[in-house]
Amino acid sequence: MQAGCLRYTIVVNRLDKLLKEVRACRVCEATLPLDPKPVLRASATAKLLIVGQAPGRRVHETGIPWNDPSGDRLRIWLGMTREEFYDERHIAIVPTGLCYPGSGPRGDSPPRPECAPLWHPRLHALMPRIELTLLIGRYAQAYYLGVRRKKSLRETVQAYREFLPEFLPLPHPSPRNQSWFKKNPWFEAEVVPLLKDRVAQALHGNGV
């Protein structure tokens, strides 16, 4: 076996083992409203990483990330079918918090703070082909951008050029954010076309 193939096989085996460990995680069990059920997708060949907030109730029940109206809008932004979106060979989906955190009067609760520091670095280390990471919502942006993040989500998304080519910050596509989209028409006019192009480049090496 050639050295490159051997290294790839080792990474795949390590990632498979790590994913089993992640899916068995019970670190936040006492704080969760339902049984722990980490929802994520990852592979050693993935080129696009999607980092959102945390699974909602419907995603928790189905075990399928972005399997809700927010996911429908995200796929429209990306110009992808469901089949393309859920192709683990090319796209990894690892939210900031891996389990459903519950909900409050204004929507879902924040992702558990223990989750991202515990699992993201280890997962990222075994996905060496990631070309672009989409940071969806303020929790993903806070974790990955740190002090580089701006004072508001709008300012962070508007400053997207500062974070390319590694990261592309986006607002959450939730229907609850409809007023944000109406107040910020520049996002769909300017950022969404660029998003589609950058994703195409990351996945296929093409784009305008």
C-alpha positions as CSV (number, residue, x, y, z in Angstrom):
1,M,0.0,0.0,0.0
2,Q,1.4,3.4,-0.9
3,A,2.1,5.9,1.8
4,G,-0.7,8.3,0.8
5,C,-3.3,5.6,0.8
6,L,-2.0,4.3,4.2
7,R,-2.3,7.8,5.7
8,Y,-5.8,8.2,4.3
9,T,-6.9,4.9,5.7
10,I,-5.5,5.8,9.1
11,V,-7.4,9.1,9.1
12,V,-10.6,7.4,8.1
13,N,-10.3,4.8,10.8
14,R,-9.6,7.5,13.4
15,L,-12.5,9.6,12.3
16,D,-14.9,6.6,12.4
17,K,-13.7,5.8,15.9
18,L,-14.1,9.5,17.0
19,L,-17.6,9.7,15.5
20,K,-18.7,6.7,17.6
21,E,-17.3,8.5,20.7
22,V,-19.1,11.7,19.8
23,R,-22.4,10.0,19.3
24,A,-22.1,8.3,22.6
25,C,-21.3,11.6,24.4
26,R,-23.2,12.2,27.7
27,V,-21.3,15.2,29.0
28,C,-24.3,17.6,29.0
29,E,-26.9,15.0,29.8
30,A,-28.0,16.5,33.1
31,T,-28.7,19.9,31.4
32,L,-30.6,18.7,28.4
33,P,-34.4,18.5,28.2
34,L,-34.3,15.3,26.2
35,D,-31.9,12.4,26.0
36,P,-28.5,13.2,24.4
37,K,-28.6,12.6,20.7
38,P,-25.6,14.3,18.9
39,V,-26.5,15.1,15.3
40,L,-23.6,15.6,12.9
41,R,-22.1,14.3,9.7
42,A,-18.4,14.2,8.8
43,S,-16.0,12.4,6.5
44,A,-12.3,12.5,5.7
45,T,-13.1,13.6,2.2
46,A,-15.4,16.5,3.0
47,K,-14.4,19.8,1.4
48,L,-17.2,22.0,2.8
49,L,-17.9,22.3,6.6
50,I,-21.3,23.7,7.7
51,V,-21.3,25.0,11.3
52,G,-24.7,26.1,12.6
53,Q,-26.1,26.6,16.1
54,A,-27.6,23.3,17.5
55,P,-30.3,20.8,16.4
56,G,-33.9,21.9,16.8
57,R,-36.6,19.6,18.0
58,R,-37.5,18.2,14.6
59,V,-33.8,17.5,13.8
60,H,-33.5,15.8,17.2
61,E,-36.4,13.6,16.4
62,T,-35.3,12.6,12.8
63,G,-31.5,12.6,13.4
64,I,-31.1,14.5,10.1
65,P,-29.3,17.9,10.3
66,W,-31.1,20.9,8.8
67,N,-34.2,18.8,8.2
68,D,-36.5,21.7,8.7
69,P,-37.6,25.0,7.1
70,S,-34.2,26.6,8.0
71,G,-32.5,23.8,6.0
72,D,-34.8,24.4,3.1
73,R,-33.8,28.0,2.9
74,L,-30.1,27.1,3.4
75,R,-30.2,24.7,0.5
76,I,-31.8,27.5,-1.7
77,W,-28.9,29.8,-0.7
78,L,-26.4,27.1,-1.7
79,G,-28.3,26.1,-4.9
80,M,-28.3,22.4,-3.8
81,T,-30.7,19.6,-3.8
82,R,-31.3,17.5,-0.7
83,E,-29.3,14.7,-2.2
84,E,-26.3,17.0,-2.8
85,F,-26.5,18.6,0.6
86,Y,-26.5,15.3,2.5
87,D,-23.6,13.8,0.5
88,E,-21.2,13.1,3.4
89,R,-18.3,12.5,0.9
90,H,-18.3,16.2,0.2
91,I,-20.1,18.1,2.9
92,A,-19.6,17.9,6.7
93,I,-22.3,19.3,9.1
94,V,-21.1,19.9,12.6
95,P,-23.2,22.3,14.7
96,T,-21.7,24.4,17.6
97,G,-23.8,22.3,19.9
98,L,-24.5,18.7,18.9
99,C,-27.6,18.0,20.9
100,Y,-31.0,19.7,21.1
101,P,-30.6,22.3,23.9
102,G,-34.3,22.9,24.5
103,S,-36.3,26.0,23.8
104,G,-37.5,29.2,25.4
105,P,-40.0,32.0,24.7
106,R,-37.9,33.3,21.8
107,G,-36.9,30.1,20.2
108,D,-34.3,27.4,20.8
109,S,-31.9,27.8,23.7
110,P,-28.2,28.5,23.0
111,P,-26.0,25.5,22.3
112,R,-24.3,24.0,25.3
113,P,-20.9,25.8,25.8
114,E,-19.0,22.6,26.6
115,C,-19.7,21.0,23.2
116,A,-17.6,22.9,20.6
117,P,-14.4,23.1,22.6
118,L,-14.7,19.4,23.4
119,W,-15.3,18.0,19.9
120,H,-14.7,20.5,17.1
121,P,-10.9,20.6,17.2
122,R,-10.6,16.8,17.2
123,L,-13.1,16.5,14.4
124,H,-11.5,19.2,12.3
125,A,-8.1,17.6,12.6
126,L,-9.5,14.5,10.9
127,M,-11.1,16.4,8.0
128,P,-7.9,17.6,6.3
129,R,-9.6,18.5,2.9
130,I,-12.0,21.2,4.2
131,E,-11.7,24.2,1.8
132,L,-14.4,26.4,3.2
133,T,-16.3,26.6,6.5
134,L,-19.8,28.3,6.6
135,L,-20.4,29.9,10.0
136,I,-24.1,30.2,10.4
137,G,-25.3,32.4,13.2
138,R,-23.6,34.2,16.0
139,Y,-22.7,31.2,18.1
140,A,-20.7,29.6,15.3
141,Q,-19.1,32.9,14.5
142,A,-18.2,33.5,18.2
143,Y,-16.5,30.2,18.5
144,Y,-14.5,30.2,15.2
145,L,-13.8,33.9,14.8
146,G,-13.3,34.9,18.4
147,V,-12.1,38.5,18.7
148,R,-12.2,38.9,14.9
149,R,-16.0,38.9,15.1
150,K,-17.7,42.3,14.8
151,K,-20.1,43.9,17.3
152,S,-23.2,42.5,15.6
153,L,-24.1,39.6,13.3
154,R,-24.9,42.1,10.6
155,E,-21.5,43.7,10.8
156,T,-19.8,40.3,10.9
157,V,-21.7,39.1,7.8
158,Q,-21.0,42.4,6.0
159,A,-17.3,42.0,6.7
160,Y,-17.2,38.5,5.1
161,R,-14.3,39.4,2.8
162,E,-12.1,39.7,5.9
163,F,-12.6,36.0,6.8
164,L,-12.3,34.4,3.3
165,P,-11.1,32.1,2.0
166,E,-11.3,30.0,5.2
167,F,-14.6,31.2,6.6
168,L,-17.8,32.7,5.3
169,P,-20.2,34.0,8.0
170,L,-23.9,33.9,7.4
171,P,-27.1,34.7,9.2
172,H,-29.3,31.9,10.4
173,P,-31.8,30.9,7.7
174,S,-34.6,30.5,10.2
175,P,-38.1,31.8,9.3
176,R,-37.8,33.7,12.6
177,N,-35.2,35.9,10.9
178,Q,-37.5,37.1,8.1
179,S,-37.4,40.7,9.4
180,W,-33.6,40.6,9.3
181,F,-33.7,39.6,5.7
182,K,-36.1,42.4,4.9
183,K,-33.9,45.0,6.7
184,N,-30.8,43.7,5.0
185,P,-31.6,43.1,1.3
186,W,-27.9,43.4,0.4
187,F,-27.4,39.9,1.9
188,E,-29.4,38.0,-0.7
189,A,-28.3,40.4,-3.5
190,E,-24.6,40.3,-2.7
191,V,-23.6,37.5,-0.4
192,V,-25.8,34.7,-1.6
193,P,-24.4,34.7,-5.2
194,L,-20.9,34.8,-3.8
195,L,-21.8,32.0,-1.4
196,K,-22.9,29.8,-4.3
197,D,-19.7,30.6,-6.2
198,R,-17.4,29.9,-3.2
199,V,-19.2,26.6,-2.4
200,A,-18.8,25.5,-6.1
201,Q,-15.1,26.4,-6.0
202,A,-14.6,24.4,-2.7
203,L,-16.5,21.3,-3.9
204,H,-15.6,21.2,-7.6
205,G,-12.8,23.7,-8.1
206,N,-14.9,25.8,-10.4
207,G,-17.0,29.0,-10.2
208,V,-16.9,32.4,-11.7
